[in-house]
Amino acid sequence: MDRLHETVCHLVSLAGSYSPGIILEAEQVVDIYLTAFSGYPARRAALDALLDELASPVNRAFNRGGLFEQIELHLQRRHREIARLFQ
């Protein structure tokens, strides 16, 4: 199983068992996924791939409590941080 698929599966399972505070665990999953990539182009591609997977209708069907929208906000913050870091 590749890293992207594994991350998406973990996020989908978190969304399925949504409870208050689960966003912190989801953010950790995303951050662990991103640390596997070095350099701006690789991390940007990883961010885009994760956003695309979360936006797919198959995965959106499991989105409960707006978890994916919160993850997308986290990814936007991470992108800004990565852009500053690699300038």
C-alpha positions in Angstrom: 0.0 0.0 0.0 1.5 3.4 -0.9 1.8 6.2 1.5 -1.0 8.4 0.0 -3.5 5.5 0.0 -2.6 4.6 3.6 -3.0 8.2 4.7 -6.3 8.6 3.0 -7.6 5.3 4.5 -6.6 6.5 8.0 -8.3 9.9 7.5 -11.5 8.2 6.1 -11.5 5.9 9.2 -11.2 9.0 11.5 -14.0 10.7 9.7 -16.2 7.6 10.1 -15.6 7.6 13.8 -15.8 11.4 14.1 -15.8 12.8 17.6 -14.8 16.2 19.0 -11.1 16.7 19.0 -10.4 14.1 16.2 -9.0 16.9 14.1 -5.8 16.9 16.2 -5.3 13.2 15.3 -6.1 13.9 11.7 -3.6 16.8 11.6 -0.9 14.4 13.0 -1.7 11.9 10.3 -1.3 14.6 7.6 2.0 15.9 9.2 3.5 12.4 9.3 2.5 11.9 5.7 4.2 15.2 4.7 7.5 14.5 6.5 8.1 11.7 4.1 8.7 14.2 1.3 11.7 16.6 1.2 11.9 19.7 -0.8 9.2 22.1 -1.9 8.2 20.4 -5.2 7.8 17.0 -3.5 5.8 18.4 -0.6 3.7 20.5 -2.8 2.9 17.5 -5.0 2.1 15.4 -1.9 -0.3 18.2 -0.7 -2.0 18.4 -4.0 -2.4 14.6 -4.3 -3.9 14.4 -0.8 -6.3 17.3 -1.5 -7.4 15.5 -4.7 -8.0 12.3 -2.9 -10.0 14.0 -0.2 -12.1 15.8 -2.8 -13.1 12.6 -4.6 -16.8 11.6 -4.3 -15.9 8.2 -3.1 -14.0 9.6 -0.1 -16.4 12.5 0.4 -19.2 10.1 1.1 -17.4 9.2 4.4 -16.9 12.8 5.5 -18.6 13.4 8.8 -18.7 16.5 10.9 -16.7 18.5 8.4 -13.5 16.7 9.1 -12.2 16.9 5.5 -12.9 20.7 5.4 -10.8 21.1 8.6 -8.1 18.9 7.1 -8.1 21.1 4.0 -7.6 24.2 6.1 -4.7 22.5 7.8 -3.2 21.6 4.4 -3.5 25.2 3.3 -1.6 26.3 6.5 1.0 23.7 5.9 1.4 24.9 2.3 2.1 28.5 3.4 4.6 27.2 6.0 6.4 25.0 3.4 6.5 27.9 0.9 8.1 30.1 3.5 10.5 27.4 4.6 11.8 26.7 1.1 12.1 30.3 -0.2 
